[in-house]
Amino acid sequence: MQKTLLFLGITLLLAGLLWPWLGRFPLGRLPGDLVFSPRPGVKIFLPLTSMVLLSLLFSLLIRLFRK
């Protein structure tokens, strides 16, 4: 549990420090990410492709670090 919390803390710290550069990646704007505007001023955003891609990436990282 301690290793997991330490890993998550370091990951969040690095993501925060690298945020200006991470914002340039097209996550959230991939084909398959849905945006609905049912009314003016209302926007519904469903990043389906981005969620699947991040899930695969995190699963791969977890497998690599557990072995």
FIBAZA-746347 format. One record per atom (N, C-alpha, C, O, CB): residue in one letter; residue number from 1; x, y, z. Coordinates in steps of 0.05 Angstrom, whole numbers, plus 5000, padded with zeros to 4 digits. Atoms other than C-alpha are relative to their C-alpha. Glycine has a CB too. Layout:
N
@residuo a&num NUM&px X&py Y&pz Z
...
END
This chain:
67
@residuo m&num 1&px 5017&py 4976&pz 5000
@residuo m&num 1&px 5000&py 5000&pz 5000
@residuo m&num 1&px 5017&py 5025&pz 5000
@residuo m&num 1&px 5011&py 5045&pz 4986
@residuo m&num 1&px 4981&py 5000&pz 5024
@residuo q&num 2&px 4982&py 4977&pz 4999
@residuo q&num 2&px 5057&py 5048&pz 5016
@residuo q&num 2&px 5013&py 5005&pz 4973
@residuo q&num 2&px 5015&py 5029&pz 4965
@residuo q&num 2&px 5021&py 4996&pz 5022
@residuo k&num 3&px 4987&py 4996&pz 5027
@residuo k&num 3&px 5091&py 5036&pz 4949
@residuo k&num 3&px 4980&py 5011&pz 4980
@residuo k&num 3&px 4987&py 5028&pz 4964
@residuo k&num 3&px 5011&py 4973&pz 4990
@residuo t&num 4&px 5021&py 4990&pz 5018
@residuo t&num 4&px 5025&py 5048&pz 4913
@residuo t&num 4&px 4995&py 5030&pz 5004
@residuo t&num 4&px 4994&py 5045&pz 4985
@residuo t&num 4&px 4975&py 4984&pz 5003
@residuo l&num 5&px 5004&py 4972&pz 4994
@residuo l&num 5&px 5013&py 5114&pz 4949
@residuo l&num 5&px 5023&py 5017&pz 4992
@residuo l&num 5&px 5020&py 5040&pz 4982
@residuo l&num 5&px 4993&py 5003&pz 5029
@residuo l&num 6&px 4976&py 4985&pz 5007
@residuo l&num 6&px 5084&py 5136&pz 4938
@residuo l&num 6&px 5001&py 5003&pz 4969
@residuo l&num 6&px 5007&py 5025&pz 4959
@residuo l&num 6&px 5025&py 4986&pz 5010
@residuo f&num 7&px 5000&py 4999&pz 5029
@residuo f&num 7&px 5080&py 5119&pz 4864
@residuo f&num 7&px 4979&py 5020&pz 4989
@residuo f&num 7&px 4984&py 5035&pz 4971
@residuo f&num 7&px 4995&py 4972&pz 4988
@residuo l&num 8&px 5021&py 4982&pz 5009
@residuo l&num 8&px 5013&py 5156&pz 4856
@residuo l&num 8&px 5008&py 5029&pz 5006
@residuo l&num 8&px 5003&py 5047&pz 4990
@residuo l&num 8&px 4974&py 4993&pz 5014
@residuo g&num 9&px 4992&py 4973&pz 4993
@residuo g&num 9&px 5041&py 5217&pz 4892
@residuo g&num 9&px 5021&py 5011&pz 4982
@residuo g&num 9&px 5019&py 5034&pz 4973
@residuo g&num 9&px 5010&py 5000&pz 5029
@residuo i&num 10&px 4979&py 4992&pz 5019
@residuo i&num 10&px 5103&py 5220&pz 4849
@residuo i&num 10&px 4989&py 5005&pz 4972
@residuo i&num 10&px 4997&py 5024&pz 4958
@residuo i&num 10&px 5023&py 4979&pz 4999
@residuo t&num 11&px 5013&py 4997&pz 5027
@residuo t&num 11&px 5061&py 5210&pz 4786
@residuo t&num 11&px 4984&py 5026&pz 4999
@residuo t&num 11&px 4986&py 5040&pz 4979
@residuo t&num 11&px 4982&py 4976&pz 4994
@residuo l&num 12&px 5016&py 4975&pz 5000
@residuo l&num 12&px 5014&py 5267&pz 4805
@residuo l&num 12&px 5018&py 5024&pz 5001
@residuo l&num 12&px 5013&py 5044&pz 4988
@residuo l&num 12&px 4981&py 5000&pz 5024
@residuo l&num 13&px 4981&py 4978&pz 4999
@residuo l&num 13&px 5073&py 5312&pz 4822
@residuo l&num 13&px 5012&py 5005&pz 4973
@residuo l&num 13&px 5014&py 5028&pz 4964
@residuo l&num 13&px 5022&py 4994&pz 5021
@residuo l&num 14&px 4988&py 4998&pz 5027
@residuo l&num 14&px 5106&py 5298&pz 4755
@residuo l&num 14&px 4980&py 5011&pz 4980
@residuo l&num 14&px 4987&py 5027&pz 4963
@residuo l&num 14&px 5011&py 4974&pz 4991
@residuo a&num 15&px 5020&py 4990&pz 5018
@residuo a&num 15&px 5041&py 5309&pz 4718
@residuo a&num 15&px 4994&py 5029&pz 5004
@residuo a&num 15&px 4990&py 5044&pz 4985
@residuo a&num 15&px 4974&py 4984&pz 5003
@residuo g&num 16&px 5005&py 4972&pz 4994
@residuo g&num 16&px 5031&py 5375&pz 4753
@residuo g&num 16&px 5023&py 5018&pz 4990
@residuo g&num 16&px 5019&py 5039&pz 4979
@residuo g&num 16&px 4997&py 5004&pz 5029
@residuo l&num 17&px 4977&py 4985&pz 5010
@residuo l&num 17&px 5102&py 5398&pz 4736
@residuo l&num 17&px 5002&py 5001&pz 4970
@residuo l&num 17&px 5011&py 5021&pz 4958
@residuo l&num 17&px 5025&py 4988&pz 5012
@residuo l&num 18&px 4998&py 5001&pz 5029
@residuo l&num 18&px 5097&py 5376&pz 4664
@residuo l&num 18&px 4974&py 5008&pz 4986
@residuo l&num 18&px 4972&py 5004&pz 4962
@residuo l&num 18&px 5007&py 4972&pz 4992
@residuo w&num 19&px 5026&py 4993&pz 5011
@residuo w&num 19&px 5026&py 5402&pz 4653
@residuo w&num 19&px 5002&py 5018&pz 4975
@residuo w&num 19&px 4987&py 5013&pz 4956
@residuo w&num 19&px 4983&py 5013&pz 5021
@residuo p&num 20&px 4999&py 4983&pz 5024
@residuo p&num 20&px 5046&py 5457&pz 4603
@residuo p&num 20&px 5007&py 4984&pz 4975
@residuo p&num 20&px 4997&py 4990&pz 4953
@residuo p&num 20&px 5020&py 5022&pz 5003
@residuo w&num 21&px 4992&py 5016&pz 5023
@residuo w&num 21&px 5077&py 5405&pz 4558
@residuo w&num 21&px 4980&py 4977&pz 4995
@residuo w&num 21&px 4976&py 4969&pz 4972
@residuo w&num 21&px 5028&py 4988&pz 5003
@residuo l&num 22&px 5020&py 5022&pz 5004
@residuo l&num 22&px 5025&py 5350&pz 4570
@residuo l&num 22&px 4975&py 5010&pz 4987
@residuo l&num 22&px 4961&py 4995&pz 4974
@residuo l&num 22&px 4993&py 4988&pz 5028
@residuo g&num 23&px 5024&py 4989&pz 5012
@residuo g&num 23&px 4970&py 5397&pz 4547
@residuo g&num 23&px 5002&py 5000&pz 4969
@residuo g&num 23&px 4981&py 5004&pz 4956
@residuo g&num 23&px 4996&py 5028&pz 5009
@residuo r&num 24&px 4996&py 5001&pz 5030
@residuo r&num 24&px 4999&py 5393&pz 4476
@residuo r&num 24&px 4992&py 4974&pz 4988
@residuo r&num 24&px 4987&py 4973&pz 4963
@residuo r&num 24&px 5028&py 5006&pz 4993
@residuo f&num 25&px 5008&py 5026&pz 5011
@residuo f&num 25&px 4981&py 5320&pz 4469
@residuo f&num 25&px 4970&py 5001&pz 4993
@residuo f&num 25&px 4955&py 5015&pz 5006
@residuo f&num 25&px 5005&py 4977&pz 5020
@residuo p&num 26&px 5028&py 4998&pz 5010
@residuo p&num 26&px 4915&py 5308&pz 4432
@residuo p&num 26&px 4979&py 4985&pz 5017
@residuo p&num 26&px 4958&py 4979&pz 5007
@residuo p&num 26&px 4998&py 4991&pz 4972
@residuo l&num 27&px 5020&py 5014&pz 4984
@residuo l&num 27&px 4881&py 5271&pz 4490
@residuo l&num 27&px 4976&py 5018&pz 5004
@residuo l&num 27&px 4978&py 5042&pz 5011
@residuo l&num 27&px 5012&py 4992&pz 5028
@residuo g&num 28&px 5025&py 4985&pz 4999
@residuo g&num 28&px 4809&py 5293&pz 4491
@residuo g&num 28&px 4991&py 5010&pz 4974
@residuo g&num 28&px 4968&py 5021&pz 4971
@residuo g&num 28&px 5003&py 5023&pz 5019
@residuo r&num 29&px 5007&py 4991&pz 5027
@residuo r&num 29&px 4809&py 5310&pz 4418
@residuo r&num 29&px 5005&py 4977&pz 4979
@residuo r&num 29&px 5008&py 4983&pz 4956
@residuo r&num 29&px 5016&py 5024&pz 4992
@residuo l&num 30&px 4995&py 5023&pz 5018
@residuo l&num 30&px 4818&py 5240&pz 4389
@residuo l&num 30&px 4974&py 4992&pz 4986
@residuo l&num 30&px 4952&py 4999&pz 4996
@residuo l&num 30&px 5011&py 4976&pz 5016
@residuo p&num 31&px 5024&py 5010&pz 5012
@residuo p&num 31&px 4769&py 5208&pz 4340
@residuo p&num 31&px 4986&py 4981&pz 5019
@residuo p&num 31&px 5000&py 4963&pz 5030
@residuo p&num 31&px 5006&py 4986&pz 4972
@residuo g&num 32&px 5014&py 5017&pz 4981
@residuo g&num 32&px 4716&py 5175&pz 4382
@residuo g&num 32&px 4994&py 5015&pz 5026
@residuo g&num 32&px 4978&py 5005&pz 5042
@residuo g&num 32&px 5016&py 4975&pz 5006
@residuo d&num 33&px 5007&py 4983&pz 4977
@residuo d&num 33&px 4715&py 5230&pz 4436
@residuo d&num 33&px 4976&py 5016&pz 4991
@residuo d&num 33&px 4977&py 5031&pz 4972
@residuo d&num 33&px 5024&py 5018&pz 5008
@residuo l&num 34&px 5025&py 4988&pz 5008
@residuo l&num 34&px 4644&py 5255&pz 4434
@residuo l&num 34&px 4994&py 5026&pz 5015
@residuo l&num 34&px 4999&py 5028&pz 5038
@residuo l&num 34&px 4977&py 4980&pz 5004
@residuo v&num 35&px 5009&py 4974&pz 4988
@residuo v&num 35&px 4619&py 5326&pz 4446
@residuo v&num 35&px 4972&py 5006&pz 4990
@residuo v&num 35&px 4967&py 5007&pz 4966
@residuo v&num 35&px 5020&py 5023&pz 4991
@residuo f&num 36&px 5028&py 4993&pz 5006
@residuo f&num 36&px 4545&py 5342&pz 4449
@residuo f&num 36&px 4994&py 5028&pz 5011
@residuo f&num 36&px 5003&py 5035&pz 5032
@residuo f&num 36&px 4981&py 4979&pz 5013
@residuo s&num 37&px 5009&py 4974&pz 4991
@residuo s&num 37&px 4514&py 5411&pz 4453
@residuo s&num 37&px 4969&py 5000&pz 4997
@residuo s&num 37&px 4959&py 5010&pz 4977
@residuo s&num 37&px 5013&py 5023&pz 4984
@residuo p&num 38&px 5029&py 5001&pz 5003
@residuo p&num 38&px 4439&py 5399&pz 4467
@residuo p&num 38&px 4987&py 5027&pz 5001
@residuo p&num 38&px 4966&py 5031&pz 4988
@residuo p&num 38&px 4989&py 4982&pz 5022
@residuo r&num 39&px 5011&py 4973&pz 4998
@residuo r&num 39&px 4426&py 5472&pz 4484
@residuo r&num 39&px 5023&py 5020&pz 5000
@residuo r&num 39&px 5046&py 5012&pz 5007
@residuo r&num 39&px 4982&py 5003&pz 5026
@residuo p&num 40&px 4979&py 4979&pz 4998
@residuo p&num 40&px 4465&py 5537&pz 4480
@residuo p&num 40&px 5009&py 5002&pz 5029
@residuo p&num 40&px 4993&py 5004&pz 5047
@residuo p&num 40&px 4991&py 5027&pz 4989
@residuo g&num 41&px 4988&py 4997&pz 4973
@residuo g&num 41&px 4512&py 5542&pz 4539
@residuo g&num 41&px 5003&py 4973&pz 5015
@residuo g&num 41&px 5014&py 4973&pz 5037
@residuo g&num 41&px 4982&py 5017&pz 5017
@residuo v&num 42&px 4997&py 5026&pz 4988
@residuo v&num 42&px 4509&py 5467&pz 4554
@residuo v&num 42&px 5017&py 4983&pz 4981
@residuo v&num 42&px 5012&py 4980&pz 4957
@residuo v&num 42&px 4972&py 4986&pz 5005
@residuo k&num 43&px 4982&py 5016&pz 5015
@residuo k&num 43&px 4565&py 5422&pz 4531
@residuo k&num 43&px 5005&py 4974&pz 5015
@residuo k&num 43&px 5013&py 4974&pz 5038
@residuo k&num 43&px 5027&py 5014&pz 4994
@residuo i&num 44&px 4996&py 5026&pz 4988
@residuo i&num 44&px 4570&py 5347&pz 4545
@residuo i&num 44&px 5024&py 4987&pz 4986
@residuo i&num 44&px 5023&py 4984&pz 4961
@residuo i&num 44&px 4974&py 4982&pz 4999
@residuo f&num 45&px 4975&py 5011&pz 5011
@residuo f&num 45&px 4639&py 5316&pz 4534
@residuo f&num 45&px 5004&py 4972&pz 5010
@residuo f&num 45&px 5006&py 4967&pz 5034
@residuo f&num 45&px 5024&py 5018&pz 5007
@residuo l&num 46&px 4995&py 5028&pz 4993
@residuo l&num 46&px 4650&py 5241&pz 4532
@residuo l&num 46&px 5026&py 4990&pz 4986
@residuo l&num 46&px 5025&py 4983&pz 4963
@residuo l&num 46&px 4976&py 4981&pz 4991
@residuo p&num 47&px 4975&py 5008&pz 5013
@residuo p&num 47&px 4724&py 5224&pz 4519
@residuo p&num 47&px 5004&py 4970&pz 5000
@residuo p&num 47&px 5022&py 4960&pz 5013
@residuo p&num 47&px 5023&py 5014&pz 5015
@residuo l&num 48&px 4999&py 5029&pz 5000
@residuo l&num 48&px 4713&py 5151&pz 4503
@residuo l&num 48&px 5027&py 4989&pz 4991
@residuo l&num 48&px 5039&py 4972&pz 5004
@residuo l&num 48&px 4978&py 4989&pz 4982
@residuo t&num 49&px 4975&py 5010&pz 5011
@residuo t&num 49&px 4775&py 5139&pz 4460
@residuo t&num 49&px 5023&py 5007&pz 5019
@residuo t&num 49&px 5041&py 4990&pz 5023
@residuo t&num 49&px 5005&py 5011&pz 4972
@residuo s&num 50&px 4978&py 4992&pz 4982
@residuo s&num 50&px 4820&py 5178&pz 4508
@residuo s&num 50&px 5000&py 4983&pz 5025
@residuo s&num 50&px 5021&py 4975&pz 5035
@residuo s&num 50&px 4997&py 5029&pz 5008
@residuo m&num 51&px 5001&py 5017&pz 4976
@residuo m&num 51&px 4795&py 5137&pz 4568
@residuo m&num 51&px 5010&py 4972&pz 4994
@residuo m&num 51&px 5024&py 4961&pz 5011
@residuo m&num 51&px 4971&py 4999&pz 5010
@residuo v&num 52&px 4990&py 5027&pz 5007
@residuo v&num 52&px 4808&py 5071&pz 4532
@residuo v&num 52&px 5031&py 5000&pz 4997
@residuo v&num 52&px 5044&py 4982&pz 5007
@residuo v&num 52&px 4987&py 4990&pz 4974
@residuo l&num 53&px 4971&py 4998&pz 5004
@residuo l&num 53&px 4878&py 5094&pz 4512
@residuo l&num 53&px 5015&py 5003&pz 5026
@residuo l&num 53&px 5035&py 4990&pz 5030
@residuo l&num 53&px 5006&py 5024&pz 4981
@residuo l&num 54&px 4987&py 4997&pz 4974
@residuo l&num 54&px 4896&py 5117&pz 4582
@residuo l&num 54&px 4997&py 4975&pz 5017
@residuo l&num 54&px 5016&py 4968&pz 5032
@residuo l&num 54&px 4987&py 5024&pz 5015
@residuo s&num 55&px 5003&py 5025&pz 4985
@residuo s&num 55&px 4868&py 5053&pz 4612
@residuo s&num 55&px 5020&py 4979&pz 4991
@residuo s&num 55&px 5032&py 4965&pz 5007
@residuo s&num 55&px 4971&py 4989&pz 4997
@residuo l&num 56&px 4980&py 5019&pz 5011
@residuo l&num 56&px 4912&py 5011&pz 4566
@residuo l&num 56&px 5028&py 5008&pz 5009
@residuo l&num 56&px 5044&py 4991&pz 5016
@residuo l&num 56&px 4999&py 4999&pz 4970
@residuo l&num 57&px 4973&py 4990&pz 4992
@residuo l&num 57&px 4973&py 5054&pz 4583
@residuo l&num 57&px 5005&py 4994&pz 5029
@residuo l&num 57&px 5026&py 4984&pz 5036
@residuo l&num 57&px 5002&py 5030&pz 4994
@residuo f&num 58&px 4996&py 5006&pz 4972
@residuo f&num 58&px 4962&py 5049&pz 4658
@residuo f&num 58&px 5001&py 4971&pz 5006
@residuo f&num 58&px 5016&py 4962&pz 5024
@residuo f&num 58&px 4977&py 5013&pz 5016
@residuo s&num 59&px 4999&py 5029&pz 4996
@residuo s&num 59&px 4949&py 4974&pz 4654
@residuo s&num 59&px 5028&py 4990&pz 4992
@residuo s&num 59&px 5039&py 4972&pz 5006
@residuo s&num 59&px 4978&py 4986&pz 4983
@residuo l&num 60&px 4974&py 5009&pz 5009
@residuo l&num 60&px 5014&py 4965&pz 4616
@residuo l&num 60&px 5021&py 5009&pz 5021
@residuo l&num 60&px 5039&py 4993&pz 5028
@residuo l&num 60&px 5007&py 5012&pz 4973
@residuo l&num 61&px 4981&py 4990&pz 4980
@residuo l&num 61&px 5053&py 5008&pz 4667
@residuo l&num 61&px 4998&py 4984&pz 5025
@residuo l&num 61&px 5019&py 4977&pz 5037
@residuo l&num 61&px 4995&py 5029&pz 5006
@residuo i&num 62&px 5003&py 5016&pz 4976
@residuo i&num 62&px 5024&py 4969&pz 4725
@residuo i&num 62&px 5012&py 4973&pz 4997
@residuo i&num 62&px 5025&py 4962&pz 5015
@residuo i&num 62&px 4970&py 4999&pz 5008
@residuo r&num 63&px 4988&py 5026&pz 5005
@residuo r&num 63&px 5043&py 4903&pz 4694
@residuo r&num 63&px 5030&py 5001&pz 5000
@residuo r&num 63&px 5043&py 4983&pz 5010
@residuo r&num 63&px 4990&py 4989&pz 4973
@residuo l&num 64&px 4971&py 4998&pz 5001
@residuo l&num 64&px 5114&py 4927&pz 4681
@residuo l&num 64&px 5012&py 5004&pz 5028
@residuo l&num 64&px 5033&py 4993&pz 5033
@residuo l&num 64&px 5008&py 5023&pz 4982
@residuo f&num 65&px 4989&py 4994&pz 4974
@residuo f&num 65&px 5124&py 4952&pz 4752
@residuo f&num 65&px 4995&py 4977&pz 5020
@residuo f&num 65&px 5009&py 4976&pz 5040
@residuo f&num 65&px 4988&py 5025&pz 5011
@residuo r&num 66&px 5006&py 5022&pz 4981
@residuo r&num 66&px 5094&py 4890&pz 4786
@residuo r&num 66&px 5020&py 4977&pz 4996
@residuo r&num 66&px 5024&py 4961&pz 5015
@residuo r&num 66&px 4972&py 4990&pz 4996
@residuo k&num 67&px 4982&py 5023&pz 5005
@residuo k&num 67&px 5144&py 4842&pz 4754
@residuo k&num 67&px 5028&py 5007&pz 5008
@residuo k&num 67&px 5046&py 4991&pz 5005
@residuo k&num 67&px 5000&py 4992&pz 4971
END
